[in-house]
Amino acid sequence: MNLYEVIRWGNDADDVFTGGANGPDTCFLIRAGSVEQAAGLADAELARRPSKVVSNWAEAVHLLGVEQAKEDLPRVLRGPYVQHAYTHGWRCWHRDSASDPWVERP
């Protein structure tokens, strides 16, 4: 299983300085077999937390590495947590709407 950081740009806080689309991002650490599976788990969590200021679906996925645990069950390991998301050279995929396919970007 792979480890992914799945990201929704911004956060749902209503603070003028740290909330909304320009604030730190909403992230999840997820164990999954594919980008689509990781994003689906994050999307399900985000759907439970509707927001009026940011999207309710993931907009980016970063491949962090491979998990060495013996368990082979896809799941959210951590999140949501709020921080600025940076690529750091990892493979990454993006989409512009919830129905768009994931596209890898260099």
C-alpha positions, 0 to 999 in steps of 0.5 A, a space after each residue: 500500500 502507498 502513503 498519500 497526502 490528500 489535500 483540499 486547498 484552504 480550510 473551513 475556518 471563518 477567520 479572516 487571516 487564517 481561514 478560507 481558500 487562502 488559508 492553510 490547507 486541509 490535509 489527510 494522510 491516507 494508506 491506499 492502493 491508488 490515487 483514486 482510492 486515496 482521494 475517495 477516502 478523503 472526499 468521504 471525510 470532507 463530505 461529512 464536513 460541509 463548508 461554505 468557503 472551500 470545496 468539499 472534495 480533494 483537489 491534490 494528492 501527493 505520493 509520499 512513499 510505501 507503507 511497510 505495515 502488514 495490514 492491507 486495508 485502505 484507510 485514513 491514518 491522520 486527518 483532517 489536519 490543517 497546514 500549508 501543503 507543499 510538493 517537496 518533489 513528490 509525485 502529485 496529481 490534481 483535479 479542477 472539479 470533483 468529477 474531473 479525472 486525476 492528472 499527474 503534474 510534474 
